[in-house]
Amino acid sequence: MVDIGTNSMRLLITDGAGPDRRWVEVTGLGHGVDATGRLSEDAMEHTIQVLERFSRLMSEAGVERRAAIATSATRDAANGEDFIDWAEIALGVRPQLITGEREGSLAYAGARSGVDVRGDLAVCDIGGGSTEIVTEDAVVSVRIGSVRLTDRTLPDRPPTAGQVDDAFDLVGSLFSGVDIGGADALVGVAGSWTSLAAMSRGLAGGDPAQVHGIALEAAALDALFDHLLGLTTEETAALPGLDPRRAPVILAGALIAVVVTRRFGVDEVVISERDTLDGLAAELLALP
């Protein structure tokens, strides 16, 4: 299973029983889409190279059923279908261009299967171009993510006070009508959440498996965000727990995470490595 995201490309190989195998490559596919409405040639070429590598890995592993999904950047870009055509050649299967609501449903299914949380839960999936808030009964997809927010309001490192205020105003307005009802826990999935959790604990390597199931306290998140505000991109890239390729957009991801925790009044967020790919895998494995 392949997830073609706005910032990163991810591959999951699983049989539903043995150990999962996962790969992540940051290509920044969606950088600039918010301003130009198009995927750049360089970003597409880099991404296609990664997808060709993923295809080889699936062949080497003897994968019998391939599936791929494409999310915010591809569905928002005027040349998204052209990219899908090239991705199909690279992967040997045509990626499904899914909606934010479908993305959220898959993330919820994956997270629900992966964390030991009692009661009702809400899932927050911070992507590069959109953020999904999902409960058992509803999916809300908000058109803001770490890449889109960086491009729109946080281009400088460190940012100016005005840029930060604008970012908070924008994200706050977009989430003003979003609710998680009576959920007993909030679960965070995808690269922003796993990176923030790893950074808060100073874990080397940036492996999402290291933080699966841990609780990221809102107070620790606030402190980490305050620290990121004063750093250059190069200084951010050197922080333990962060994949350096995520350094340009992690501040925006952290800001969205801060807004979410404050908006929903939660003291902590449970981190899950399992997300959209796991939801998609479960569907595929259930087929006859």
C-alpha positions, 0 to 999 in steps of 0.5 A: 500500500502506498500513500502519496501525500502532500509532503511525504510518500509512504509504503506499507507491506503487510500480510495482516499477521507478520511484522509490518514493513514501512518506508517513508520518503519526504519529497515535498510534492505539494510545495507551492500548490497553494499559490500556483495551483499546480504540482511542480515538475521537480517535485513530481520527478522526485516523487516518481523516482521514489514511487519507482523504488517503492514498486521495486520493493513491492516486487522484491517482497512478492506483494500480490495486491497493490493499492495506492491513494493520493491526497490533498496536493494531488486532488487540489492541483490542476495537473493532478491527473497527469501526475496520477498517470505517471504514478500509475506507470511507476507503481503498476497500479493506478492511485485512487484520488481520495477525498478528505473525508475518505482519508479521515475514515481510513485514518480512523480505522487504522488508529482504532486498530493500533492503540489501546484506548478505552471508550470513544476516541477522536483522531487528528490526522495532520497532513501536508495539505489538509487536516482531518478530525474524525470521530466514530460518527463524523469526519471533518476535513480542513484545508490546512496542513503543514505544507499549506500553512508554511507556504501561506503564512510561515515562510521565514525561519524564525518567523516574525511575530506577525506571521505567527499571529496570522497563522494562529488566526487562520488555523483558529478560524478554520477549526472554529466550528469543529467539535469532537463531541464526547470523545474520551481520547484524542489520537494523533496520526501521521508525520507531524504528530509522530515527529513532535512526540519523538522531538519532545522526548529527544529520541534519535532516528525519527522512527514513528515506531518509537513513539507509537502508543505514547502520550504527548502532553499538551504542556510539552507540545506548547514548550516544544512549539515555543522552542521551534519559534526561535530556530532557523530551518538548519537549527530545526533540522539538527533536533533529535527525533526529527527527520531533517527533511521535515524541518521546513514544515514542522513548525506549521505542523506544531502550530496546527497541533497546538491549535487542536489541543487548545480547541478541544481542551485535551491534556494529552494526545495519544500517538499512533503509527497506524493510520490511513495505510493501515485502514487501507490495508485492512480493506484490501486484506478483507477482499476475497 
